Amino acid sequence: MKTGKEYLAIIRELCTPDEHYSSVFDIPMESLFTQGFRNIVLDVDNTLITYNQKKLSLRYMNWIDKAKSIGFSVYLLSNNRSYDRINRIIQQTETQGFHFSCKPLSYSLKALSRNYNFRLKETIIIGDQLLTDIVLGKWTRTYSILVDPIDKRMSFIKTVQRDVEIKILDWLASHR
């Protein structure tokens, strides 16, 4: 039977991102490429686009284009149920990806890596949610980067989830 310290270590491992930035624009892409990362898997909603937007802004499109020009392959992985919404963004960004991926379950990410022949150990997952994006990254042993949500106004459920995530991060920071 596991002890409290062992459970704490597991929670800490699953919920601690490798890096945390205010937005994708703060991520040192060239440095990560130099370290051997070749793939970026991006969350969509509130990482690249607000829930109300239909298309990515030019600023986010330019960031994705810059990542590609550095040499990264870029993929989108969203829990959003709308095929049309996510497919429109996939087409706009000229990437590949999945909607309704059920993160943090790993089957969509593993299917994405099989379909497009990339290695998870060379992959960075970037997203705004600790309990979906970061836990997925940790379970699959990919490099995980947490970014702050673009839009602080969220649905009731997302607000509660974000509050829980902040409490987990604060708790982990106080138990180092």
ChimeraX commands (.cxc) that place a marker at each C-alpha (Angstrom):
marker #1 position 0.00,0.00,0.00 radius 0.5
marker #1 position 1.27,3.46,-0.91 radius 0.5
marker #1 position 2.05,6.04,1.73 radius 0.5
marker #1 position 0.85,9.66,1.74 radius 0.5
marker #1 position 4.26,10.79,0.53 radius 0.5
marker #1 position 4.11,8.35,-2.39 radius 0.5
marker #1 position 0.67,9.64,-3.41 radius 0.5
marker #1 position 1.93,13.21,-3.10 radius 0.5
marker #1 position 4.84,12.35,-5.40 radius 0.5
marker #1 position 2.45,10.87,-7.98 radius 0.5
marker #1 position 0.17,13.92,-7.86 radius 0.5
marker #1 position 3.16,16.24,-8.08 radius 0.5
marker #1 position 4.50,14.36,-11.10 radius 0.5
marker #1 position 1.16,14.37,-12.94 radius 0.5
marker #1 position 0.24,17.98,-12.20 radius 0.5
marker #1 position 3.52,19.84,-12.52 radius 0.5
marker #1 position 4.15,21.24,-16.00 radius 0.5
marker #1 position 7.69,21.24,-17.29 radius 0.5
marker #1 position 7.30,24.96,-17.97 radius 0.5
marker #1 position 4.66,27.65,-17.42 radius 0.5
marker #1 position 4.26,30.84,-19.44 radius 0.5
marker #1 position 1.69,33.61,-19.69 radius 0.5
marker #1 position 1.07,32.80,-23.36 radius 0.5
marker #1 position 2.49,30.85,-26.28 radius 0.5
marker #1 position 4.33,34.01,-27.34 radius 0.5
marker #1 position 6.64,33.72,-24.32 radius 0.5
marker #1 position 7.77,30.17,-25.12 radius 0.5
marker #1 position 11.44,30.00,-26.28 radius 0.5
marker #1 position 10.78,27.98,-29.44 radius 0.5
marker #1 position 14.32,28.07,-30.85 radius 0.5
marker #1 position 15.74,26.79,-27.57 radius 0.5
marker #1 position 13.27,23.92,-27.43 radius 0.5
marker #1 position 14.09,22.96,-31.01 radius 0.5
marker #1 position 17.80,23.00,-30.14 radius 0.5
marker #1 position 17.02,20.64,-27.24 radius 0.5
marker #1 position 15.69,18.07,-29.74 radius 0.5
marker #1 position 11.96,18.68,-29.74 radius 0.5
marker #1 position 10.40,18.40,-33.19 radius 0.5
marker #1 position 6.65,18.33,-32.67 radius 0.5
marker #1 position 4.16,20.64,-31.00 radius 0.5
marker #1 position 0.71,19.46,-30.00 radius 0.5
marker #1 position -1.49,22.43,-29.20 radius 0.5
marker #1 position -4.75,22.71,-27.36 radius 0.5
marker #1 position -7.15,25.03,-29.19 radius 0.5
marker #1 position -9.79,26.63,-26.97 radius 0.5
marker #1 position -8.37,29.29,-24.66 radius 0.5
marker #1 position -4.82,28.40,-25.69 radius 0.5
marker #1 position -4.97,29.71,-29.28 radius 0.5
marker #1 position -8.47,31.11,-29.55 radius 0.5
marker #1 position -11.28,32.18,-27.23 radius 0.5
marker #1 position -14.50,30.19,-27.11 radius 0.5
marker #1 position -16.28,33.00,-28.99 radius 0.5
marker #1 position -13.85,33.38,-31.88 radius 0.5
marker #1 position -14.36,31.49,-35.12 radius 0.5
marker #1 position -10.87,31.96,-36.57 radius 0.5
marker #1 position -7.38,32.39,-35.18 radius 0.5
marker #1 position -6.04,35.91,-35.07 radius 0.5
marker #1 position -3.17,36.88,-37.33 radius 0.5
marker #1 position -0.88,37.02,-34.29 radius 0.5
marker #1 position -1.51,33.34,-33.43 radius 0.5
marker #1 position -1.29,32.33,-37.10 radius 0.5
marker #1 position 2.11,34.03,-37.29 radius 0.5
marker #1 position 3.24,32.19,-34.14 radius 0.5
marker #1 position 2.27,28.83,-35.65 radius 0.5
marker #1 position 4.00,29.77,-38.92 radius 0.5
marker #1 position 7.12,30.73,-36.96 radius 0.5
marker #1 position 7.10,27.36,-35.16 radius 0.5
marker #1 position 6.87,25.62,-38.54 radius 0.5
marker #1 position 9.68,27.76,-39.97 radius 0.5
marker #1 position 11.92,26.77,-37.06 radius 0.5
marker #1 position 11.31,23.16,-38.06 radius 0.5
marker #1 position 8.47,22.01,-35.82 radius 0.5
marker #1 position 5.58,19.90,-37.02 radius 0.5
marker #1 position 2.43,21.36,-35.44 radius 0.5
marker #1 position -0.71,19.42,-34.52 radius 0.5
marker #1 position -3.96,20.37,-32.80 radius 0.5
marker #1 position -5.64,18.25,-30.14 radius 0.5
marker #1 position -8.89,19.59,-28.72 radius 0.5
marker #1 position -11.55,18.37,-26.33 radius 0.5
marker #1 position -14.06,20.52,-28.21 radius 0.5
marker #1 position -16.91,18.39,-29.55 radius 0.5
marker #1 position -17.48,20.50,-32.65 radius 0.5
marker #1 position -15.87,18.86,-35.65 radius 0.5
marker #1 position -16.67,21.91,-37.77 radius 0.5
marker #1 position -15.01,24.36,-35.36 radius 0.5
marker #1 position -11.79,22.38,-34.91 radius 0.5
marker #1 position -11.61,21.36,-38.58 radius 0.5
marker #1 position -11.94,25.03,-39.61 radius 0.5
marker #1 position -8.94,25.87,-37.39 radius 0.5
marker #1 position -6.98,22.85,-38.66 radius 0.5
marker #1 position -7.56,24.07,-42.22 radius 0.5
marker #1 position -6.71,27.67,-41.33 radius 0.5
marker #1 position -3.40,26.61,-39.74 radius 0.5
marker #1 position -2.61,23.94,-42.34 radius 0.5
marker #1 position -2.05,21.39,-39.58 radius 0.5
marker #1 position -3.54,18.05,-38.60 radius 0.5
marker #1 position -5.37,17.08,-35.45 radius 0.5
marker #1 position -8.43,15.79,-33.68 radius 0.5
marker #1 position -11.54,17.22,-32.08 radius 0.5
marker #1 position -13.25,15.60,-29.07 radius 0.5
marker #1 position -9.97,14.00,-28.00 radius 0.5
marker #1 position -11.06,13.28,-24.40 radius 0.5
marker #1 position -7.86,14.57,-22.81 radius 0.5
marker #1 position -6.27,13.55,-20.47 radius 0.5
marker #1 position -6.93,10.08,-21.90 radius 0.5
marker #1 position -4.00,9.29,-24.15 radius 0.5
marker #1 position -5.56,7.39,-27.05 radius 0.5
marker #1 position -6.05,10.47,-29.29 radius 0.5
marker #1 position -2.47,11.65,-28.80 radius 0.5
marker #1 position -1.13,8.15,-29.46 radius 0.5
marker #1 position -3.31,7.84,-32.57 radius 0.5
marker #1 position -2.08,11.24,-33.76 radius 0.5
marker #1 position 1.55,10.15,-33.31 radius 0.5
marker #1 position 0.93,6.87,-35.14 radius 0.5
marker #1 position -0.99,8.52,-38.00 radius 0.5
marker #1 position 1.65,11.18,-38.58 radius 0.5
marker #1 position 4.67,9.13,-37.57 radius 0.5
marker #1 position 6.16,11.24,-34.81 radius 0.5
marker #1 position 7.76,10.27,-31.53 radius 0.5
marker #1 position 6.21,11.41,-28.26 radius 0.5
marker #1 position 9.60,11.92,-26.61 radius 0.5
marker #1 position 10.29,14.62,-29.23 radius 0.5
marker #1 position 6.93,16.27,-28.61 radius 0.5
marker #1 position 5.79,19.30,-26.63 radius 0.5
marker #1 position 2.19,19.59,-25.45 radius 0.5
marker #1 position 1.01,23.15,-24.93 radius 0.5
marker #1 position -2.30,23.98,-23.28 radius 0.5
marker #1 position -4.12,26.10,-20.75 radius 0.5
marker #1 position -5.55,23.33,-18.56 radius 0.5
marker #1 position -3.61,21.49,-15.90 radius 0.5
marker #1 position -6.06,18.59,-15.54 radius 0.5
marker #1 position -6.31,17.86,-19.25 radius 0.5
marker #1 position -3.30,19.10,-21.23 radius 0.5
marker #1 position -0.59,18.79,-18.59 radius 0.5
marker #1 position -1.80,15.47,-17.14 radius 0.5
marker #1 position -1.91,14.09,-20.72 radius 0.5
marker #1 position 1.65,15.25,-21.26 radius 0.5
marker #1 position 2.84,13.66,-18.05 radius 0.5
marker #1 position 1.05,10.35,-18.69 radius 0.5
marker #1 position 2.62,10.09,-22.14 radius 0.5
marker #1 position 6.02,11.41,-21.02 radius 0.5
marker #1 position 5.94,14.33,-23.41 radius 0.5
marker #1 position 7.26,17.76,-22.50 radius 0.5
marker #1 position 4.38,19.84,-21.14 radius 0.5
marker #1 position 3.95,23.58,-21.16 radius 0.5
marker #1 position 1.10,25.28,-19.33 radius 0.5
marker #1 position -0.03,28.69,-20.59 radius 0.5
marker #1 position -2.51,31.00,-18.94 radius 0.5
marker #1 position -6.00,31.00,-20.50 radius 0.5
marker #1 position -6.52,33.69,-23.13 radius 0.5
marker #1 position -9.98,34.58,-21.88 radius 0.5
marker #1 position -10.42,34.77,-18.12 radius 0.5
marker #1 position -14.22,34.76,-18.56 radius 0.5
marker #1 position -15.21,31.11,-18.69 radius 0.5
marker #1 position -18.28,28.98,-18.21 radius 0.5
marker #1 position -19.22,27.98,-14.67 radius 0.5
marker #1 position -17.73,24.49,-15.11 radius 0.5
marker #1 position -14.49,25.82,-16.60 radius 0.5
marker #1 position -14.26,28.42,-13.82 radius 0.5
marker #1 position -14.61,25.72,-11.15 radius 0.5
marker #1 position -12.03,23.56,-12.95 radius 0.5
marker #1 position -9.61,26.50,-13.19 radius 0.5
marker #1 position -10.06,27.27,-9.49 radius 0.5
marker #1 position -9.25,23.64,-8.65 radius 0.5
marker #1 position -6.19,23.76,-10.90 radius 0.5
marker #1 position -4.92,26.93,-9.21 radius 0.5
marker #1 position -5.40,25.35,-5.78 radius 0.5
marker #1 position -3.46,22.26,-6.91 radius 0.5
marker #1 position -0.61,24.41,-8.24 radius 0.5
marker #1 position -0.51,26.47,-5.05 radius 0.5
marker #1 position -0.63,23.34,-2.90 radius 0.5
marker #1 position 2.18,21.70,-4.88 radius 0.5
marker #1 position 4.29,24.84,-4.61 radius 0.5
marker #1 position 3.84,24.90,-0.82 radius 0.5
marker #1 position 4.82,21.20,-0.46 radius 0.5
marker #1 position 8.19,21.22,-2.21 radius 0.5
marker link #1:1,2 radius 0.2
marker link #1:2,3 radius 0.2
marker link #1:3,4 radius 0.2
marker link #1:4,5 radius 0.2
marker link #1:5,6 radius 0.2
marker link #1:6,7 radius 0.2
marker link #1:7,8 radius 0.2
marker link #1:8,9 radius 0.2
marker link #1:9,10 radius 0.2
marker link #1:10,11 radius 0.2
marker link #1:11,12 radius 0.2
marker link #1:12,13 radius 0.2
marker link #1:13,14 radius 0.2
marker link #1:14,15 radius 0.2
marker link #1:15,16 radius 0.2
marker link #1:16,17 radius 0.2
marker link #1:17,18 radius 0.2
marker link #1:18,19 radius 0.2
marker link #1:19,20 radius 0.2
marker link #1:20,21 radius 0.2
marker link #1:21,22 radius 0.2
marker link #1:22,23 radius 0.2
marker link #1:23,24 radius 0.2
marker link #1:24,25 radius 0.2
marker link #1:25,26 radius 0.2
marker link #1:26,27 radius 0.2
marker link #1:27,28 radius 0.2
marker link #1:28,29 radius 0.2
marker link #1:29,30 radius 0.2
marker link #1:30,31 radius 0.2
marker link #1:31,32 radius 0.2
marker link #1:32,33 radius 0.2
marker link #1:33,34 radius 0.2
marker link #1:34,35 radius 0.2
marker link #1:35,36 radius 0.2
marker link #1:36,37 radius 0.2
marker link #1:37,38 radius 0.2
marker link #1:38,39 radius 0.2
marker link #1:39,40 radius 0.2
marker link #1:40,41 radius 0.2
marker link #1:41,42 radius 0.2
marker link #1:42,43 radius 0.2
marker link #1:43,44 radius 0.2
marker link #1:44,45 radius 0.2
marker link #1:45,46 radius 0.2
marker link #1:46,47 radius 0.2
marker link #1:47,48 radius 0.2
marker link #1:48,49 radius 0.2
marker link #1:49,50 radius 0.2
marker link #1:50,51 radius 0.2
marker link #1:51,52 radius 0.2
marker link #1:52,53 radius 0.2
marker link #1:53,54 radius 0.2
marker link #1:54,55 radius 0.2
marker link #1:55,56 radius 0.2
marker link #1:56,57 radius 0.2
marker link #1:57,58 radius 0.2
marker link #1:58,59 radius 0.2
marker link #1:59,60 radius 0.2
marker link #1:60,61 radius 0.2
marker link #1:61,62 radius 0.2
marker link #1:62,63 radius 0.2
marker link #1:63,64 radius 0.2
marker link #1:64,65 radius 0.2
marker link #1:65,66 radius 0.2
marker link #1:66,67 radius 0.2
marker link #1:67,68 radius 0.2
marker link #1:68,69 radius 0.2
marker link #1:69,70 radius 0.2
marker link #1:70,71 radius 0.2
marker link #1:71,72 radius 0.2
marker link #1:72,73 radius 0.2
marker link #1:73,74 radius 0.2
marker link #1:74,75 radius 0.2
marker link #1:75,76 radius 0.2
marker link #1:76,77 radius 0.2
marker link #1:77,78 radius 0.2
marker link #1:78,79 radius 0.2
marker link #1:79,80 radius 0.2
marker link #1:80,81 radius 0.2
marker link #1:81,82 radius 0.2
marker link #1:82,83 radius 0.2
marker link #1:83,84 radius 0.2
marker link #1:84,85 radius 0.2
marker link #1:85,86 radius 0.2
marker link #1:86,87 radius 0.2
marker link #1:87,88 radius 0.2
marker link #1:88,89 radius 0.2
marker link #1:89,90 radius 0.2
marker link #1:90,91 radius 0.2
marker link #1:91,92 radius 0.2
marker link #1:92,93 radius 0.2
marker link #1:93,94 radius 0.2
marker link #1:94,95 radius 0.2
marker link #1:95,96 radius 0.2
marker link #1:96,97 radius 0.2
marker link #1:97,98 radius 0.2
marker link #1:98,99 radius 0.2
marker link #1:99,100 radius 0.2
marker link #1:100,101 radius 0.2
marker link #1:101,102 radius 0.2
marker link #1:102,103 radius 0.2
marker link #1:103,104 radius 0.2
marker link #1:104,105 radius 0.2
marker link #1:105,106 radius 0.2
marker link #1:106,107 radius 0.2
marker link #1:107,108 radius 0.2
marker link #1:108,109 radius 0.2
marker link #1:109,110 radius 0.2
marker link #1:110,111 radius 0.2
marker link #1:111,112 radius 0.2
marker link #1:112,113 radius 0.2
marker link #1:113,114 radius 0.2
marker link #1:114,115 radius 0.2
marker link #1:115,116 radius 0.2
marker link #1:116,117 radius 0.2
marker link #1:117,118 radius 0.2
marker link #1:118,119 radius 0.2
marker link #1:119,120 radius 0.2
marker link #1:120,121 radius 0.2
marker link #1:121,122 radius 0.2
marker link #1:122,123 radius 0.2
marker link #1:123,124 radius 0.2
marker link #1:124,125 radius 0.2
marker link #1:125,126 radius 0.2
marker link #1:126,127 radius 0.2
marker link #1:127,128 radius 0.2
marker link #1:128,129 radius 0.2
marker link #1:129,130 radius 0.2
marker link #1:130,131 radius 0.2
marker link #1:131,132 radius 0.2
marker link #1:132,133 radius 0.2
marker link #1:133,134 radius 0.2
marker link #1:134,135 radius 0.2
marker link #1:135,136 radius 0.2
marker link #1:136,137 radius 0.2
marker link #1:137,138 radius 0.2
marker link #1:138,139 radius 0.2
marker link #1:139,140 radius 0.2
marker link #1:140,141 radius 0.2
marker link #1:141,142 radius 0.2
marker link #1:142,143 radius 0.2
marker link #1:143,144 radius 0.2
marker link #1:144,145 radius 0.2
marker link #1:145,146 radius 0.2
marker link #1:146,147 radius 0.2
marker link #1:147,148 radius 0.2
marker link #1:148,149 radius 0.2
marker link #1:149,150 radius 0.2
marker link #1:150,151 radius 0.2
marker link #1:151,152 radius 0.2
marker link #1:152,153 radius 0.2
marker link #1:153,154 radius 0.2
marker link #1:154,155 radius 0.2
marker link #1:155,156 radius 0.2
marker link #1:156,157 radius 0.2
marker link #1:157,158 radius 0.2
marker link #1:158,159 radius 0.2
marker link #1:159,160 radius 0.2
marker link #1:160,161 radius 0.2
marker link #1:161,162 radius 0.2
marker link #1:162,163 radius 0.2
marker link #1:163,164 radius 0.2
marker link #1:164,165 radius 0.2
marker link #1:165,166 radius 0.2
marker link #1:166,167 radius 0.2
marker link #1:167,168 radius 0.2
marker link #1:168,169 radius 0.2
marker link #1:169,170 radius 0.2
marker link #1:170,171 radius 0.2
marker link #1:171,172 radius 0.2
marker link #1:172,173 radius 0.2
marker link #1:173,174 radius 0.2
marker link #1:174,175 radius 0.2
marker link #1:175,176 radius 0.2
view
